[in-house]
């Protein structure tokens, strides 16, 4: 179905039922699926959130820029954990960071990332855009545009996009398809509007689905209609 995809993994989804840190069972399920997609010769870029370690200002009066930089560092923890788990399954992987941390990862260089794809490596992009006031969703949309991904796969702890929070409203209605404009007009919260606009301008379809569903990443890459698609 796709030759190159950008997978946005929710940090919260990696934490499992605990809600904090990394659930090794969840991580194992993700790695198993990525391994299957690699076998399908699909090139994979991954942007991972950091909400399982740090989210926003955590209810403090902290300066927004400081809090956002802490969130970027949280994504590096997740990226390194994901890289280690992939390499234990003999899947060659590189981590590239938007902030320069050369002792643990490569700096983000687009041409180098493309070369990694051509060599069959999974590339994990950490630190979002590298700038405060931008979410990792926007970082994912930006990287998807830069690497010319065929689709942005939004793997979350909810199985799609709803008209309200399904965890708080048992009558929430799930959408199967949305246009970019409808997503923005309805003020939905599954992804920030900056990211959606960036995908709209670059004609990148967004598929939002549940990470905890059986083989969900593989099924989406194969073209199975699960979750919610946002497109033209």
N, C-alpha and C positions, 0 to 999 in steps of 0.2 A: 504494500500500500504506500509506504513512504521510503525514501532513500536516506533522508537525514531528518532527525527529530531533535527537538529540545524538550527535555522532561523537566518540569518544575516540581520538585519534591517539597512537600510541606514539612517543616521541622517538627511541628506538633504531631503529624502523622507518624513520624519515626519514633515518637516517645511511647506509642501504644497506650495502654490503659493507665499507665502511671502518670502521664501528662508531663513528665520531665525526663531529660536525658535520652538515652537511646535504648530502645527495646530490641534485644538481639534477635528475637524471633521475627519481629517486623523487618529488621534489617536483612535477615536471611531470606525472607520471602521476596524482598525487593531485588536482592542480588541474583536469586534464581531466575527471576523474570528478565532482568537485564542480560543475563547470560544467554537466554533463549533468543532475545532480540539481536544480540551480537551474532549468534549463529545464523540468523536470517540475513546477515550482511547489511544490516541497517546501521548507519552511523549515528552515534548517540552523544549528545551534549546534555549535561545535567546542571541545573541551577538548584541549589538547596537552600531552604530557609534556615533560620536560627531560633525560631520561636520555642523550641523545646529547651533552650538554655536562657534566652533573653528576648523579651518582646516589648517593644516600645520603651516607655519610661518606667515600666513596672510599678506604676502608681506613685512614683516619686516626683519631685520638682526638678529633676535633673535637666540640665541643658539638652535640648533636642539633638544638637550635633554630637555631643558626647555619647548620648544614649544610642544614636544610630551607629556610631563607630563601634560601640560594644556589640551591637547586633551583627555587624559585619564580621567581627571576630568570632562570634558564635557560629556563623556559617562555615568558617574555616575548620572549626572542631568537627562539624558534621561532614564536611568534605573529606577531611583526612580519614575519618572513620569509614566512610564509604569507599574511599580509595583502597584502604587496607583490606576491607572485606572483599572487594572485587579482585584484587591481586592475589588473595588467598585462593580464589577460584581460577587463577591463571588468566585473568582478563587484563590485558595491559591498559593502564589508566594514568592520566595526568591530571593534576590539579593546577588550575590557573587562577590567580587572585587579582582582583581589581585594585587592592592595596598591595604595595610592595612588601612581601614577606619572603625573601628569597631563601631563607634558611629552611623553609618547610614546603615551598611551592614555587612554581614558575610565575612570573608576572604575566598578566593577560596580554597576549600578542595575537591578533587575529590570524595572520598568516601562519604562525606556528600552530595555532589550534586547527586550522584547515589541514595542515600537514599531518597532524596527529590523526585526524579523521581518515585521511587517505591511507595511513598505515594501520588502520583498524583499531585504533585506541579509543577508549571512552574518555571524554574530556569533561571534568567537573569544574564549573565556573563558580568561584566563591566571592564573597564580599559584595554581592549585588552589583550596582553600577560603580561602586567606589565613592559615592557621594552621599552625604546626609540628605534627608528629606525625600529620598526615593526608596520605594519598597523593593524587596527581592522579586516581586511580581514584575515590576518595571525592568529590573535587571534581566529577568528571564525573557521578556519581550524584546529588549535591546539585543541580547545575545542571539536570540532566534532570528532577528532581522539581519544581524551582522554575518552570521554563518549561513544565511539563506536556507533556514530550516523549512521543511515542507509543512510542519505543524508544530504548535506549542501544546504539549500534553501537560495538563495541570492536575497532578495527582494529590488529592487532598484527603482529609478524614471524613468527608461527606461525599456521597455517590453522585453528585451533580450539582446543578445550580437551581435553587428554589426561590420562590417569591418572598420567603421569610425564613428565618432560622429554623430548620427542622428539629433541632434539639430543644427549642423552646416552644415551637408551635407544631403540634401533632397534625394539624390540618394544612401544613405548608404544601404548596403545589410545586412539583418538579417540572422544569422545562426540558424538552429534548432538543430543541433548536431555538436559537436566538440570533438576531442580527446584532452587529456591533452597536448600532444606534439604539436598538431596543434595550440592550444591556445597560447602556448609559442613561437612557431616558427613565428606565424603571429604578435607577439608583440601586442596583444590586451590589452585594458586598463580596462576592466570590473572588473578585480580582479588582485592583484599583483601576480607575478610569484612564489614568495615564498609560498604563500597560495595554489596555483594550484599544485605545486610540492609536498607539504605536503599531499594534497588530493590524488594525484596520487600514492604516496608511500603507502598510507593506503587504497587505493581502495574505496574512498568515492566519489560518484557522486555529481556533483555540478549542481544545476538547478537555472538559473538566469531568473528572471521574473519581471514584473512590479507590484509594490505594489498598484498602483492606479487602476489596472484592477479589475473588479467585482469578489469578492470571490476568488482572485488569490491564496491565501495561502491554502485555503480549496481544491481548484481544484488540486493544485500540490500534496498535501498530498494524495489525492484520486488516483493519477496516471495520471491525465489528462495531455496531452502533450501541455504545453504552454511554452512560453519563449525559452530558449536555454539550452540544457543539455550538460555538459562537463563530459566525462567519458572515459573508455577504449574502 
